Amino acid sequence: MCLSKVYANKESSDTLLLTNIQRINFDGGAVIFTDLLERETRIEGRLLSADLVGGKVIVETTNP
């Protein structure tokens, strides 16, 4: 199973938003991340990149 970390706008330790993400869905202007425990987190913005092998997802957030 590949789990990912989600970062805001760029990959760095101070922009880490979420860990153990197993699923990514989209709903209008939002990206919905589901973690290992099936908890959903909705982030307003757009997906910039997803390296699923490396476990890194970067999302551009519309709200700081």
C-alpha positions as CSV (number, residue, x, y, z in Angstrom):
1,M,0.0,0.0,0.0
2,C,1.3,3.4,-1.0
3,L,0.6,6.3,1.4
4,S,1.4,9.9,0.8
5,K,2.1,13.1,2.6
6,V,0.3,16.3,1.4
7,Y,2.1,19.7,1.3
8,A,0.8,23.2,0.7
9,N,2.3,24.9,-2.3
10,K,5.8,23.4,-2.0
11,E,7.5,20.4,-0.3
12,S,9.0,21.4,3.0
13,S,8.5,20.4,6.7
14,D,6.7,23.7,7.5
15,T,4.1,23.2,4.7
16,L,3.1,19.6,5.7
17,L,-0.7,19.4,5.9
18,L,-1.6,15.7,6.0
19,T,0.0,12.3,6.3
20,N,-1.0,8.7,5.5
21,I,-3.2,9.7,2.6
22,Q,-4.6,6.8,0.6
23,R,-7.1,8.4,-1.7
24,I,-7.6,11.7,-3.5
25,N,-10.9,12.9,-4.9
26,F,-12.1,16.2,-6.5
27,D,-15.2,18.2,-5.9
28,G,-15.5,21.5,-7.8
29,G,-12.7,23.7,-6.5
30,A,-11.7,21.4,-3.7
31,V,-9.4,18.4,-3.3
32,I,-10.6,15.7,-0.8
33,F,-8.0,13.6,0.8
34,T,-8.8,10.4,2.6
35,D,-6.3,9.0,5.2
36,L,-5.6,5.4,6.3
37,L,-8.4,5.6,8.9
38,E,-10.9,6.8,6.3
39,R,-11.1,10.4,7.6
40,E,-11.7,12.9,4.9
41,T,-10.1,16.4,4.7
42,R,-11.3,18.9,2.2
43,I,-8.9,21.6,1.0
44,E,-10.0,24.4,-1.2
45,G,-7.4,24.7,-4.1
46,R,-6.0,22.6,-6.9
47,L,-3.5,19.7,-7.2
48,L,-0.1,20.8,-8.4
49,S,1.7,17.5,-8.4
50,A,1.4,13.9,-7.1
51,D,4.4,11.6,-6.8
52,L,2.7,8.4,-5.7
53,V,5.8,6.3,-5.7
54,G,7.7,8.9,-3.6
55,G,4.6,9.5,-1.5
56,K,4.5,13.3,-2.0
57,V,1.4,15.4,-3.1
58,I,1.5,19.1,-3.4
59,V,-1.7,21.2,-3.4
60,E,-2.0,24.9,-4.2
61,T,-4.3,26.2,-1.5
62,T,-6.6,29.1,-2.1
63,N,-6.9,30.0,1.6
64,P,-3.6,30.6,3.5
